[in-house]
Amino acid sequence: PHVFSYRPSVGASGGLLTLWDEVEVWSSEGREHVLWCHGQFTKSGEEFSVTNVYAPCDPGAKQKLWDSLSVRIQTLGRSRVCVCGDFNAVGSIEERRSARGGY
């Protein structure tokens, strides 16, 4: 009974998949590094937007992504918005260790 939207992977970069249940999705829009879904909760009728993110590792591309997300969220006004996904953020240098042993 579940429905989904997806954005396929690009090269080795992960694709995006958003599954839902008990919501009515009116639109789904894929952009570079982002999958937006817009709809309403079935029981409450509240409108929402959810964005599924696969952020790039490159700092410049990541800043461009955050700038575009910020603009989009501001245009949604007081709508409910959830931003989730893989932000490719690291908390410490040890997280950057590669399989070859380097950083």
N, C-alpha and C positions, 0 to 999 in steps of 0.2 A: 504493500500500500504506500510505499515511500516514493517520492519524486526527487529528481536531481537536476542540477546544472553542472556543466564542467567546462574547463578551458584546458585543451591538450598541452602536454609538455612541449617545450622548445629546446631541442638538443638534450643536454643532460639536466637541464633545469626542470624542476618538478611541475607537474600539471596541478590544476586546482579542481576540487570536487566539493560541491555543497549539496548535502542531502537534507530533506525536510519532511516533516510529518506534522499534521494539525495546523498547518498554515496554508494560505492561498498565496502563491507567488504570481504577481502580475507581470513582472518583467525580470529578465536576467541579462546582464551585459558583461561581456569579457573584454578586458583591456590588458595591456602589457602589465604583468605581475599582479593583476587584480580580477576578481570575479564578483560583481555586484548583483544582489538579488533584492527585489522590492516587492512588498506585498502586505498582507494583514494576517494577524492571528485569528484562527477560525472561531475560537470561543469568545474572545473579548472584542474582536473587530478592530483592535488597535493596529495602526499602520506601522511598518518597520522597514528598515534597510539593513542588510548585512553585507559586509565585504570580506571576502576571503583573500588573503594576501600571501604571495610567495615573494618576499623581498629579495632584490639582488644583493650580492655581497659587495659590489663596488660602491664606495661611499658617495660618489657623485650621482650615480643612478638611484641609490637609496634615497638621497635628499630630494631628487626630482619626484620620486614616488610619493614621499611624505608631503611634499608641496601640493601635488595633485589631489591626494586624499584629503588634505586640509581644505582645499577649495571646494571639493565636492561635498564634504560634510557640512561646511558653512552654508551651502546653497540649500541643504535639506532643512535648515531652520531648527525647529523644535521637535522634529521627528525622532523616533527611537532609532539609534544607530548602533550596530555592533561591528567592531573591527576585530577579526581573528585571523589566525594563520601562522605561517613561518616567517618570522621577521629577520632571520639570519643575524641575530644579535648575539654577542658573546660577552660573558661576565668576567672571564679571565683569560690570560694568554694560553693557559693549558687547553682551553677549548679549541684553539686554532691548530693544535697538533695534527699533522697529516699522517696518513698511513705509512708514509716513508720516513717518519721520525722527525721531520722538520716542523717549523712553525710558519 
